[in-house]
Amino acid sequence: GDLRVLLPLAEACERTECRESAWRYLELAVTLHPREGEVRQRAARLLMSLGRFAEARSHWQVLLELQPGHELARQARQATRNEALGLLWARRSLFITGKSPILVTEVFLPGVLTL
Protein backbone atom coordinates (compact mmCIF):
# COMPACT_ATOMS: atom_id res chain seq x y z
CA GLY A 1 0.00 0.00 0.00
CA ASP A 2 3.02 2.30 -0.26
CA LEU A 3 2.53 5.25 -2.63
CA ARG A 4 6.23 5.05 -3.55
CA VAL A 5 5.39 1.69 -5.16
CA LEU A 6 1.81 2.15 -6.37
CA LEU A 7 2.24 5.45 -8.22
CA PRO A 8 5.29 4.38 -10.27
CA LEU A 9 3.52 1.12 -11.16
CA ALA A 10 0.48 3.05 -12.35
CA GLU A 11 2.69 5.43 -14.33
CA ALA A 12 4.55 2.54 -15.96
CA CYS A 13 1.26 0.96 -16.99
CA GLU A 14 0.05 4.24 -18.50
CA ARG A 15 3.27 4.62 -20.50
CA THR A 16 2.71 1.19 -22.02
CA GLU A 17 -0.95 1.93 -22.83
CA CYS A 18 -2.23 -0.42 -20.10
CA ARG A 19 -4.65 2.14 -18.69
CA GLU A 20 -6.99 -0.39 -17.06
CA SER A 21 -4.04 -1.89 -15.18
CA ALA A 22 -2.92 1.62 -14.22
CA TRP A 23 -6.41 2.24 -12.87
CA ARG A 24 -6.18 -0.85 -10.63
CA TYR A 25 -3.01 0.54 -8.99
CA LEU A 26 -4.53 4.00 -8.61
CA GLU A 27 -7.78 2.54 -7.28
CA LEU A 28 -5.79 0.76 -4.57
CA ALA A 29 -3.85 3.96 -3.85
CA VAL A 30 -7.12 5.89 -3.45
CA THR A 31 -8.52 3.23 -1.13
CA LEU A 32 -5.41 3.27 1.07
CA HIS A 33 -4.76 7.04 0.88
CA PRO A 34 -8.14 8.72 0.24
CA ARG A 35 -7.00 12.19 1.38
CA GLU A 36 -3.87 12.35 -0.79
CA GLY A 37 -4.42 15.09 -3.40
CA GLU A 38 -1.88 13.81 -5.91
CA VAL A 39 -3.53 10.38 -5.92
CA ARG A 40 -6.97 11.92 -6.50
CA GLN A 41 -5.69 14.08 -9.34
CA ARG A 42 -3.96 11.16 -11.07
CA ALA A 43 -7.06 9.01 -10.64
CA ALA A 44 -9.32 11.70 -12.10
CA ARG A 45 -7.07 12.31 -15.09
CA LEU A 46 -6.74 8.62 -15.86
CA LEU A 47 -10.49 8.05 -15.57
CA MET A 48 -11.09 10.96 -17.96
CA SER A 49 -8.68 9.41 -20.46
CA LEU A 50 -10.74 6.21 -20.17
CA GLY A 51 -13.95 8.17 -20.83
CA ARG A 52 -15.25 7.46 -17.33
CA PHE A 53 -16.27 11.06 -16.65
CA ALA A 54 -18.79 10.46 -13.84
CA GLU A 55 -16.19 8.55 -11.82
CA ALA A 56 -13.55 11.18 -12.54
CA ARG A 57 -15.90 13.88 -11.28
CA SER A 58 -16.03 12.33 -7.81
CA HIS A 59 -12.23 12.44 -7.59
CA TRP A 60 -12.15 16.07 -8.74
CA GLN A 61 -14.76 16.84 -6.06
CA VAL A 62 -12.65 15.27 -3.29
CA LEU A 63 -9.58 17.09 -4.59
CA LEU A 64 -11.50 20.36 -4.36
CA GLU A 65 -12.45 19.54 -0.77
CA LEU A 66 -8.79 18.85 0.03
CA GLN A 67 -7.47 21.83 -1.93
CA PRO A 68 -10.29 24.40 -2.38
CA GLY A 69 -8.25 26.64 -4.68
CA HIS A 70 -7.30 23.89 -7.16
CA GLU A 71 -8.38 25.52 -10.45
CA LEU A 72 -8.01 22.47 -12.71
CA ALA A 73 -10.14 20.40 -10.31
CA ARG A 74 -12.82 23.10 -10.29
CA GLN A 75 -12.93 23.30 -14.09
CA ALA A 76 -12.89 19.53 -14.56
CA ARG A 77 -15.59 18.94 -11.96
CA GLN A 78 -17.78 21.50 -13.70
CA ALA A 79 -17.05 20.02 -17.13
CA THR A 80 -17.88 16.48 -16.07
CA ARG A 81 -21.26 17.11 -14.51
CA ASN A 82 -23.97 15.11 -16.27
CA GLU A 83 -25.44 18.07 -18.15
CA ALA A 84 -22.04 19.09 -19.49
CA LEU A 85 -20.91 15.70 -20.79
CA GLY A 86 -22.05 16.65 -24.26
CA LEU A 87 -19.74 19.67 -24.16
CA LEU A 88 -16.55 17.65 -23.78
CA TRP A 89 -14.45 16.97 -26.80
CA ALA A 90 -11.56 14.55 -27.02
CA ARG A 91 -9.30 13.12 -29.66
CA ARG A 92 -6.63 10.50 -30.01
CA SER A 93 -3.70 10.86 -32.38
CA LEU A 94 -1.12 8.26 -33.32
CA PHE A 95 2.33 9.55 -34.14
CA ILE A 96 5.00 7.27 -35.53
CA THR A 97 8.58 8.44 -35.20
CA GLY A 98 11.13 5.86 -36.13
CA LYS A 99 10.20 2.52 -34.63
CA SER A 100 8.18 3.81 -31.66
CA PRO A 101 4.51 4.76 -32.04
CA ILE A 102 3.11 7.36 -29.64
CA LEU A 103 -0.62 7.47 -28.89
CA VAL A 104 -1.74 10.85 -27.55
CA THR A 105 -5.15 11.30 -25.92
CA GLU A 106 -6.36 14.87 -25.42
CA VAL A 107 -9.51 15.81 -23.49
CA PHE A 108 -10.54 19.44 -23.93
CA LEU A 109 -12.48 21.16 -21.19
CA PRO A 110 -15.19 23.69 -22.18
CA GLY A 111 -12.93 26.57 -21.10
CA VAL A 112 -10.76 25.95 -24.17
CA LEU A 113 -13.45 27.72 -26.22
CA THR A 114 -12.75 31.00 -24.41
CA LEU A 115 -8.98 31.03 -24.96
RAVENJO-V320560 format. One record per helix or strand of 3 or more residues. SS is the DSSP state (alpha for helix, beta for strand). FROM is the first residue (numbers start at 1). LEN is the number of residues. Records with the same first field share a line. If there is no record, write none. Layout:
SS: FROM-LEN, FROM-LEN
This chain:
alpha: 3-13, 19-14, 37-13, 53-14, 71-9, 82-6, 110-5
beta: 89-9, 100-9
